[in-house]
Amino acid sequence: MQEYDDAVLRCFLENQGQLFSEPVANSLEEAEAFLEDFMAIVVNSQKEVWEYFEEEGIDMEGANEESILEADEVFEVGDGRYLIVEA
């Protein structure tokens, strides 16, 4: 099971509006439960975001690394890591 540290949880809480029209979590605990339910993952680099999308078979035709990082389900944690939430 994926572990989510406070930086990841805060990132999701602060930016969940990019993926959801209404908040799905209002506390670190709720954010952690939500991310666990949706099996969100944390990757360590832009390259790993790209690899994840490839492995999941997500259509990336015409996309580049920058456009992948702008996808609604990709959250930049701020320390080089990325949270990917497939809702």
Backbone as XML, in Angstrom:
<?xml version="1.0"?>
<chain id="A" units="angstrom">
  <residue number="1" name="MET">
    <atom name="N" x="0.836" y="-1.192" z="0.000"/>
    <atom name="CA" x="0.000" y="0.000" z="0.000"/>
    <atom name="C" x="0.876" y="1.250" z="0.000"/>
  </residue>
  <residue number="2" name="GLN">
    <atom name="N" x="0.453" y="2.219" z="-0.751"/>
    <atom name="CA" x="1.176" y="3.486" z="-0.872"/>
    <atom name="C" x="1.074" y="4.263" z="0.435"/>
  </residue>
  <residue number="3" name="GLU">
    <atom name="N" x="2.186" y="4.868" z="0.840"/>
    <atom name="CA" x="2.184" y="5.745" z="2.016"/>
    <atom name="C" x="2.143" y="7.186" z="1.534"/>
  </residue>
  <residue number="4" name="TYR">
    <atom name="N" x="1.370" y="8.017" z="2.196"/>
    <atom name="CA" x="1.254" y="9.428" z="1.837"/>
    <atom name="C" x="1.748" y="10.272" z="3.004"/>
  </residue>
  <residue number="5" name="ASP">
    <atom name="N" x="2.809" y="11.046" z="2.781"/>
    <atom name="CA" x="3.308" y="11.903" z="3.855"/>
    <atom name="C" x="2.534" y="13.226" z="3.868"/>
  </residue>
  <residue number="6" name="ASP">
    <atom name="N" x="2.812" y="14.067" z="4.855"/>
    <atom name="CA" x="2.062" y="15.318" z="5.009"/>
    <atom name="C" x="2.182" y="16.225" z="3.795"/>
  </residue>
  <residue number="7" name="ALA">
    <atom name="N" x="3.343" y="16.255" z="3.144"/>
    <atom name="CA" x="3.519" y="17.115" z="1.961"/>
    <atom name="C" x="2.564" y="16.687" z="0.850"/>
  </residue>
  <residue number="8" name="VAL">
    <atom name="N" x="2.424" y="15.398" z="0.637"/>
    <atom name="CA" x="1.527" y="14.873" z="-0.394"/>
    <atom name="C" x="0.078" y="15.178" z="-0.016"/>
  </residue>
  <residue number="9" name="LEU">
    <atom name="N" x="-0.280" y="14.941" z="1.226"/>
    <atom name="CA" x="-1.652" y="15.173" z="1.665"/>
    <atom name="C" x="-2.028" y="16.647" z="1.574"/>
  </residue>
  <residue number="10" name="ARG">
    <atom name="N" x="-1.109" y="17.544" z="1.984"/>
    <atom name="CA" x="-1.378" y="18.976" z="1.889"/>
    <atom name="C" x="-1.523" y="19.406" z="0.434"/>
  </residue>
  <residue number="11" name="CYS">
    <atom name="N" x="-0.667" y="18.874" z="-0.424"/>
    <atom name="CA" x="-0.735" y="19.188" z="-1.852"/>
    <atom name="C" x="-2.109" y="18.818" z="-2.403"/>
  </residue>
  <residue number="12" name="PHE">
    <atom name="N" x="-2.587" y="17.632" z="-2.054"/>
    <atom name="CA" x="-3.897" y="17.205" z="-2.542"/>
    <atom name="C" x="-5.008" y="18.095" z="-1.984"/>
  </residue>
  <residue number="13" name="LEU">
    <atom name="N" x="-4.974" y="18.364" z="-0.684"/>
    <atom name="CA" x="-6.007" y="19.200" z="-0.065"/>
    <atom name="C" x="-6.074" y="20.577" z="-0.719"/>
  </residue>
  <residue number="14" name="GLU">
    <atom name="N" x="-4.912" y="21.177" z="-0.952"/>
    <atom name="CA" x="-4.859" y="22.531" z="-1.492"/>
    <atom name="C" x="-5.244" y="22.593" z="-2.966"/>
  </residue>
  <residue number="15" name="ASN">
    <atom name="N" x="-5.052" y="21.498" z="-3.703"/>
    <atom name="CA" x="-5.227" y="21.531" z="-5.157"/>
    <atom name="C" x="-6.309" y="20.607" z="-5.689"/>
  </residue>
  <residue number="16" name="GLN">
    <atom name="N" x="-7.111" y="20.013" z="-4.802"/>
    <atom name="CA" x="-8.108" y="19.047" z="-5.256"/>
    <atom name="C" x="-9.105" y="19.651" z="-6.236"/>
  </residue>
  <residue number="17" name="GLY">
    <atom name="N" x="-9.250" y="20.969" z="-6.236"/>
    <atom name="CA" x="-10.161" y="21.647" z="-7.146"/>
    <atom name="C" x="-9.785" y="21.504" z="-8.611"/>
  </residue>
  <residue number="18" name="GLN">
    <atom name="N" x="-8.532" y="21.146" z="-8.894"/>
    <atom name="CA" x="-8.145" y="20.963" z="-10.298"/>
    <atom name="C" x="-8.755" y="19.690" z="-10.880"/>
  </residue>
  <residue number="19" name="LEU">
    <atom name="N" x="-9.175" y="18.772" z="-10.021"/>
    <atom name="CA" x="-9.726" y="17.500" z="-10.482"/>
    <atom name="C" x="-11.210" y="17.353" z="-10.142"/>
  </residue>
  <residue number="20" name="PHE">
    <atom name="N" x="-11.634" y="17.977" z="-9.053"/>
    <atom name="CA" x="-13.013" y="17.817" z="-8.582"/>
    <atom name="C" x="-13.693" y="19.172" z="-8.461"/>
  </residue>
  <residue number="21" name="SER">
    <atom name="N" x="-14.974" y="19.234" z="-8.820"/>
    <atom name="CA" x="-15.704" y="20.498" z="-8.748"/>
    <atom name="C" x="-16.059" y="20.876" z="-7.310"/>
  </residue>
  <residue number="22" name="GLU">
    <atom name="N" x="-16.127" y="19.885" z="-6.432"/>
    <atom name="CA" x="-16.396" y="20.138" z="-5.014"/>
    <atom name="C" x="-15.352" y="19.398" z="-4.188"/>
  </residue>
  <residue number="23" name="PRO">
    <atom name="N" x="-14.997" y="19.915" z="-3.020"/>
    <atom name="CA" x="-13.988" y="19.248" z="-2.192"/>
    <atom name="C" x="-14.391" y="17.810" z="-1.840"/>
  </residue>
  <residue number="24" name="VAL">
    <atom name="N" x="-13.427" y="16.912" z="-1.907"/>
    <atom name="CA" x="-13.664" y="15.526" z="-1.515"/>
    <atom name="C" x="-13.017" y="15.230" z="-0.164"/>
  </residue>
  <residue number="25" name="ALA">
    <atom name="N" x="-12.210" y="16.172" z="0.328"/>
    <atom name="CA" x="-11.543" y="16.002" z="1.621"/>
    <atom name="C" x="-11.375" y="17.371" z="2.265"/>
  </residue>
  <residue number="26" name="ASN">
    <atom name="N" x="-11.531" y="17.410" z="3.591"/>
    <atom name="CA" x="-11.397" y="18.663" z="4.329"/>
    <atom name="C" x="-10.320" y="18.618" z="5.401"/>
  </residue>
  <residue number="27" name="SER">
    <atom name="N" x="-9.641" y="17.475" z="5.528"/>
    <atom name="CA" x="-8.583" y="17.332" z="6.525"/>
    <atom name="C" x="-7.529" y="16.385" z="5.973"/>
  </residue>
  <residue number="28" name="LEU">
    <atom name="N" x="-6.382" y="16.359" z="6.627"/>
    <atom name="CA" x="-5.323" y="15.432" z="6.202"/>
    <atom name="C" x="-5.811" y="13.991" z="6.274"/>
  </residue>
  <residue number="29" name="GLU">
    <atom name="N" x="-6.591" y="13.670" z="7.313"/>
    <atom name="CA" x="-7.094" y="12.312" z="7.476"/>
    <atom name="C" x="-8.050" y="11.931" z="6.335"/>
  </residue>
  <residue number="30" name="GLU">
    <atom name="N" x="-8.944" y="12.856" z="5.984"/>
    <atom name="CA" x="-9.878" y="12.591" z="4.890"/>
    <atom name="C" x="-9.129" y="12.476" z="3.560"/>
  </residue>
  <residue number="31" name="ALA">
    <atom name="N" x="-8.118" y="13.306" z="3.381"/>
    <atom name="CA" x="-7.325" y="13.245" z="2.152"/>
    <atom name="C" x="-6.632" y="11.894" z="2.041"/>
  </residue>
  <residue number="32" name="GLU">
    <atom name="N" x="-6.059" y="11.432" z="3.151"/>
    <atom name="CA" x="-5.372" y="10.144" z="3.136"/>
    <atom name="C" x="-6.347" y="9.009" z="2.820"/>
  </residue>
  <residue number="33" name="ALA">
    <atom name="N" x="-7.519" y="9.025" z="3.442"/>
    <atom name="CA" x="-8.520" y="7.983" z="3.189"/>
    <atom name="C" x="-8.951" y="8.004" z="1.723"/>
  </residue>
  <residue number="34" name="PHE">
    <atom name="N" x="-9.168" y="9.195" z="1.180"/>
    <atom name="CA" x="-9.585" y="9.312" z="-0.217"/>
    <atom name="C" x="-8.500" y="8.766" z="-1.144"/>
  </residue>
  <residue number="35" name="LEU">
    <atom name="N" x="-7.263" y="9.182" z="-0.929"/>
    <atom name="CA" x="-6.169" y="8.734" z="-1.796"/>
    <atom name="C" x="-5.980" y="7.227" z="-1.711"/>
  </residue>
  <residue number="36" name="GLU">
    <atom name="N" x="-6.134" y="6.668" z="-0.523"/>
    <atom name="CA" x="-6.040" y="5.216" z="-0.368"/>
    <atom name="C" x="-7.167" y="4.519" z="-1.132"/>
  </residue>
  <residue number="37" name="ASP">
    <atom name="N" x="-8.392" y="5.040" z="-1.024"/>
    <atom name="CA" x="-9.536" y="4.437" z="-1.712"/>
    <atom name="C" x="-9.340" y="4.422" z="-3.225"/>
  </residue>
  <residue number="38" name="PHE">
    <atom name="N" x="-8.734" y="5.486" z="-3.752"/>
    <atom name="CA" x="-8.545" y="5.592" z="-5.193"/>
    <atom name="C" x="-7.181" y="5.076" z="-5.650"/>
  </residue>
  <residue number="39" name="MET">
    <atom name="N" x="-6.433" y="4.506" z="-4.711"/>
    <atom name="CA" x="-5.120" y="3.937" z="-4.990"/>
    <atom name="C" x="-4.227" y="4.917" z="-5.747"/>
  </residue>
  <residue number="40" name="ALA">
    <atom name="N" x="-4.239" y="6.172" z="-5.295"/>
    <atom name="CA" x="-3.377" y="7.193" z="-5.881"/>
    <atom name="C" x="-1.922" y="6.809" z="-5.634"/>
  </residue>
  <residue number="41" name="ILE">
    <atom name="N" x="-1.062" y="7.223" z="-6.557"/>
    <atom name="CA" x="0.347" y="6.894" z="-6.390"/>
    <atom name="C" x="1.199" y="8.151" z="-6.370"/>
  </residue>
  <residue number="42" name="VAL">
    <atom name="N" x="2.360" y="8.033" z="-5.749"/>
    <atom name="CA" x="3.344" y="9.102" z="-5.723"/>
    <atom name="C" x="4.550" y="8.608" z="-6.501"/>
  </residue>
  <residue number="43" name="VAL">
    <atom name="N" x="4.997" y="9.423" z="-7.451"/>
    <atom name="CA" x="6.195" y="9.087" z="-8.218"/>
    <atom name="C" x="7.239" y="10.166" z="-7.967"/>
  </residue>
  <residue number="44" name="ASN">
    <atom name="N" x="8.485" y="9.841" z="-8.273"/>
    <atom name="CA" x="9.600" y="10.697" z="-7.883"/>
    <atom name="C" x="10.125" y="11.629" z="-8.964"/>
  </residue>
  <residue number="45" name="SER">
    <atom name="N" x="9.552" y="11.592" z="-10.164"/>
    <atom name="CA" x="10.075" y="12.449" z="-11.224"/>
    <atom name="C" x="9.068" y="12.597" z="-12.359"/>
  </residue>
  <residue number="46" name="GLN">
    <atom name="N" x="9.322" y="13.561" z="-13.235"/>
    <atom name="CA" x="8.493" y="13.740" z="-14.425"/>
    <atom name="C" x="8.541" y="12.480" z="-15.280"/>
  </residue>
  <residue number="47" name="LYS">
    <atom name="N" x="9.714" y="11.887" z="-15.372"/>
    <atom name="CA" x="9.876" y="10.672" z="-16.177"/>
    <atom name="C" x="8.974" y="9.552" z="-15.655"/>
  </residue>
  <residue number="48" name="GLU">
    <atom name="N" x="8.867" y="9.429" z="-14.337"/>
    <atom name="CA" x="8.030" y="8.381" z="-13.753"/>
    <atom name="C" x="6.544" y="8.654" z="-13.996"/>
  </residue>
  <residue number="49" name="VAL">
    <atom name="N" x="6.141" y="9.935" z="-14.093"/>
    <atom name="CA" x="4.751" y="10.251" z="-14.452"/>
    <atom name="C" x="4.486" y="9.708" z="-15.847"/>
  </residue>
  <residue number="50" name="TRP">
    <atom name="N" x="5.388" y="9.994" z="-16.770"/>
    <atom name="CA" x="5.259" y="9.535" z="-18.158"/>
    <atom name="C" x="5.192" y="8.009" z="-18.205"/>
  </residue>
  <residue number="51" name="GLU">
    <atom name="N" x="6.089" y="7.344" z="-17.477"/>
    <atom name="CA" x="6.117" y="5.877" z="-17.457"/>
    <atom name="C" x="4.816" y="5.315" z="-16.904"/>
  </residue>
  <residue number="52" name="TYR">
    <atom name="N" x="4.265" y="5.954" z="-15.874"/>
    <atom name="CA" x="3.000" y="5.498" z="-15.300"/>
    <atom name="C" x="1.890" y="5.565" z="-16.344"/>
  </residue>
  <residue number="53" name="PHE">
    <atom name="N" x="1.790" y="6.690" z="-17.050"/>
    <atom name="CA" x="0.753" y="6.843" z="-18.072"/>
    <atom name="C" x="0.918" y="5.792" z="-19.165"/>
  </residue>
  <residue number="54" name="GLU">
    <atom name="N" x="2.161" y="5.518" z="-19.554"/>
    <atom name="CA" x="2.406" y="4.486" z="-20.565"/>
    <atom name="C" x="1.965" y="3.114" z="-20.066"/>
  </residue>
  <residue number="55" name="GLU">
    <atom name="N" x="2.361" y="2.767" z="-18.842"/>
    <atom name="CA" x="2.030" y="1.463" z="-18.267"/>
    <atom name="C" x="0.527" y="1.273" z="-18.131"/>
  </residue>
  <residue number="56" name="GLU">
    <atom name="N" x="-0.188" y="2.344" z="-17.835"/>
    <atom name="CA" x="-1.639" y="2.265" z="-17.657"/>
    <atom name="C" x="-2.376" y="2.276" z="-18.993"/>
  </residue>
  <residue number="57" name="GLY">
    <atom name="N" x="-1.644" y="2.472" z="-20.084"/>
    <atom name="CA" x="-2.256" y="2.463" z="-21.400"/>
    <atom name="C" x="-3.085" y="3.706" z="-21.686"/>
  </residue>
  <residue number="58" name="ILE">
    <atom name="N" x="-2.746" y="4.806" z="-21.026"/>
    <atom name="CA" x="-3.464" y="6.056" z="-21.233"/>
    <atom name="C" x="-2.984" y="6.676" z="-22.540"/>
  </residue>
  <residue number="59" name="ASP">
    <atom name="N" x="-3.938" y="7.082" z="-23.370"/>
    <atom name="CA" x="-3.622" y="7.651" z="-24.676"/>
    <atom name="C" x="-2.831" y="8.947" z="-24.507"/>
  </residue>
  <residue number="60" name="MET">
    <atom name="N" x="-1.620" y="8.949" z="-25.017"/>
    <atom name="CA" x="-0.757" y="10.117" z="-24.906"/>
    <atom name="C" x="-0.327" y="10.610" z="-26.280"/>
  </residue>
  <residue number="61" name="GLU">
    <atom name="N" x="-1.070" y="10.245" z="-27.298"/>
    <atom name="CA" x="-0.718" y="10.637" z="-28.658"/>
    <atom name="C" x="-0.630" y="12.157" z="-28.766"/>
  </residue>
  <residue number="62" name="GLY">
    <atom name="N" x="0.492" y="12.632" z="-29.263"/>
    <atom name="CA" x="0.702" y="14.064" z="-29.416"/>
    <atom name="C" x="1.097" y="14.763" z="-28.133"/>
  </residue>
  <residue number="63" name="ALA">
    <atom name="N" x="1.211" y="14.034" z="-27.051"/>
    <atom name="CA" x="1.553" y="14.642" z="-25.763"/>
    <atom name="C" x="3.065" y="14.663" z="-25.575"/>
  </residue>
  <residue number="64" name="ASN">
    <atom name="N" x="3.513" y="15.582" z="-24.748"/>
    <atom name="CA" x="4.908" y="15.594" z="-24.327"/>
    <atom name="C" x="4.924" y="15.625" z="-22.803"/>
  </residue>
  <residue number="65" name="GLU">
    <atom name="N" x="6.118" y="15.588" z="-22.220"/>
    <atom name="CA" x="6.190" y="15.521" z="-20.758"/>
    <atom name="C" x="5.512" y="16.717" z="-20.098"/>
  </residue>
  <residue number="66" name="GLU">
    <atom name="N" x="5.643" y="17.896" z="-20.692"/>
    <atom name="CA" x="5.022" y="19.081" z="-20.094"/>
    <atom name="C" x="3.498" y="18.969" z="-20.080"/>
  </residue>
  <residue number="67" name="SER">
    <atom name="N" x="2.902" y="18.514" z="-21.180"/>
    <atom name="CA" x="1.441" y="18.432" z="-21.223"/>
    <atom name="C" x="0.920" y="17.336" z="-20.294"/>
  </residue>
  <residue number="68" name="ILE">
    <atom name="N" x="1.684" y="16.263" z="-20.110"/>
    <atom name="CA" x="1.284" y="15.210" z="-19.172"/>
    <atom name="C" x="1.223" y="15.781" z="-17.754"/>
  </residue>
  <residue number="69" name="LEU">
    <atom name="N" x="2.191" y="16.625" z="-17.420"/>
    <atom name="CA" x="2.227" y="17.200" z="-16.071"/>
    <atom name="C" x="1.073" y="18.169" z="-15.833"/>
  </residue>
  <residue number="70" name="GLU">
    <atom name="N" x="0.451" y="18.659" z="-16.893"/>
    <atom name="CA" x="-0.678" y="19.573" z="-16.766"/>
    <atom name="C" x="-2.018" y="18.833" z="-16.696"/>
  </residue>
  <residue number="71" name="ALA">
    <atom name="N" x="-1.990" y="17.508" z="-16.784"/>
    <atom name="CA" x="-3.224" y="16.728" z="-16.694"/>
    <atom name="C" x="-3.863" y="16.953" z="-15.324"/>
  </residue>
  <residue number="72" name="ASP">
    <atom name="N" x="-5.200" y="16.980" z="-15.300"/>
    <atom name="CA" x="-5.918" y="17.251" z="-14.052"/>
    <atom name="C" x="-5.568" y="16.275" z="-12.941"/>
  </residue>
  <residue number="73" name="GLU">
    <atom name="N" x="-5.252" y="15.026" z="-13.308"/>
    <atom name="CA" x="-4.996" y="14.024" z="-12.275"/>
    <atom name="C" x="-3.564" y="14.014" z="-11.752"/>
  </residue>
  <residue number="74" name="VAL">
    <atom name="N" x="-2.728" y="14.913" z="-12.257"/>
    <atom name="CA" x="-1.328" y="14.992" z="-11.826"/>
    <atom name="C" x="-1.150" y="16.227" z="-10.952"/>
  </residue>
  <residue number="75" name="PHE">
    <atom name="N" x="-0.672" y="16.003" z="-9.731"/>
    <atom name="CA" x="-0.454" y="17.075" z="-8.768"/>
    <atom name="C" x="1.040" y="17.168" z="-8.468"/>
  </residue>
  <residue number="76" name="GLU">
    <atom name="N" x="1.617" y="18.349" z="-8.638"/>
    <atom name="CA" x="3.030" y="18.550" z="-8.311"/>
    <atom name="C" x="3.148" y="18.797" z="-6.819"/>
  </residue>
  <residue number="77" name="VAL">
    <atom name="N" x="3.856" y="17.911" z="-6.125"/>
    <atom name="CA" x="3.979" y="18.010" z="-4.666"/>
    <atom name="C" x="4.846" y="19.204" z="-4.284"/>
  </residue>
  <residue number="78" name="GLY">
    <atom name="N" x="5.835" y="19.525" z="-5.120"/>
    <atom name="CA" x="6.679" y="20.683" z="-4.837"/>
    <atom name="C" x="8.099" y="20.325" z="-4.443"/>
  </residue>
  <residue number="79" name="ASP">
    <atom name="N" x="8.366" y="19.056" z="-4.274"/>
    <atom name="CA" x="9.717" y="18.626" z="-3.906"/>
    <atom name="C" x="10.286" y="17.671" z="-4.958"/>
  </residue>
  <residue number="80" name="GLY">
    <atom name="N" x="9.776" y="17.778" z="-6.176"/>
    <atom name="CA" x="10.228" y="16.903" z="-7.262"/>
    <atom name="C" x="9.328" y="15.702" z="-7.467"/>
  </residue>
  <residue number="81" name="ARG">
    <atom name="N" x="8.431" y="15.466" z="-6.500"/>
    <atom name="CA" x="7.517" y="14.327" z="-6.619"/>
    <atom name="C" x="6.178" y="14.766" z="-7.197"/>
  </residue>
  <residue number="82" name="TYR">
    <atom name="N" x="5.439" y="13.771" z="-7.692"/>
    <atom name="CA" x="4.116" y="14.014" z="-8.266"/>
    <atom name="C" x="3.138" y="13.002" z="-7.720"/>
  </residue>
  <residue number="83" name="LEU">
    <atom name="N" x="1.934" y="13.470" z="-7.431"/>
    <atom name="CA" x="0.836" y="12.622" z="-6.998"/>
    <atom name="C" x="-0.067" y="12.421" z="-8.200"/>
  </residue>
  <residue number="84" name="ILE">
    <atom name="N" x="-0.428" y="11.167" z="-8.480"/>
    <atom name="CA" x="-1.331" y="10.863" z="-9.580"/>
    <atom name="C" x="-2.593" y="10.247" z="-8.998"/>
  </residue>
  <residue number="85" name="VAL">
    <atom name="N" x="-3.733" y="10.904" z="-9.272"/>
    <atom name="CA" x="-5.018" y="10.464" z="-8.762"/>
    <atom name="C" x="-5.915" y="10.161" z="-9.950"/>
  </residue>
  <residue number="86" name="GLU">
    <atom name="N" x="-6.277" y="8.917" z="-10.130"/>
    <atom name="CA" x="-7.195" y="8.562" z="-11.203"/>
    <atom name="C" x="-8.588" y="8.443" z="-10.626"/>
  </residue>
  <residue number="87" name="ALA">
    <atom name="N" x="-9.400" y="9.457" z="-10.849"/>
    <atom name="CA" x="-10.735" y="9.471" z="-10.266"/>
    <atom name="C" x="-11.764" y="9.022" z="-11.274"/>
  </residue>
</chain>
